[in-house]
Amino acid sequence: MNTQLTTQPAIPLGTLYGVGVGPGAPDLLTLRALRVIQEADVLAIPRPSDFGTSVAWSIVKPHLEGQEKSNLAVGQERLFLTFPMSKDPDILVPAWNDAFQAIQSRLRQGLSVAFLTQGDPFVYSTFIYLQEKAREMEPDLKIEVVPGVTSLSAVPAAAGIPLADGQERIAVIPATYGLEELRSTLRAFDAILIMKVSSCIRGVIKVLEEEGLMGCSTYVERATSKDQKVLHDLTQIKGDRCVYFSMVFVHKKLRSGVLSGKTSHGQAPTDKSPRTQVPQAQVHQEVAL
């Protein structure tokens, strides 16, 4: 008598989504992001500590409150994952590994997982490291990235100052990692976004003062959220420790107006050229043209 062994077919891996939920305002969530969030089996929600508040979740939650009884939300798991606010790899790497293991267990059950990330998943986001881990541990895993509105566009909009036009060159530098390079970056570029100034604000302001750029610098925190704060006079926060979600936008406007036929406002400062402070009134006058 022949005995035929039967095996259960393997469960296909679920899909991992990196979903950008925007800079802070719930109505800046994209339609695609909302659809993925509504349809995912699991929402992976990052938070800074086991008892901390998730900014990404606060952006998304209002969109789901009216759907808790709908078919879209039935059975959806909300998986809160802790990512410490640290630069120490000995702290970060274990946290990333623990988070991925929790996500991996869901994916291996065939569930789709949407990882929420403030801003965009590929701009200074924890999702970048999770994707690297996923590629390593699950080579056949399907990963989709849903772009989001970033603070890089939200901050200039909040400040009311265009980011760049014509020949202007843009630089983005995280203050917590790049303070040593800030001076050379300020000299080489026309529009500079200094991210996550928080505890580095005193050092940032010191460099801006020495470079004569205080008059064309704007401070923005929690851009687009209900707690948004915009200051065109950085001396007001000179001695403060700012919030984590804060940025200084340096806008020289030395090359603006070229495309509209205006004469160039000059050349950007170099290491050998004088660094003249641009008066704030002049900056806003040029923007209004």
Summary of the structure (lengths in Angstrom):
residues: 289
radius of gyration: 22.9
end to end distance: 91.0
largest distance: 94.7
contacts: 894
relative contact order: 0.14
helix: 37%
strand: 18%
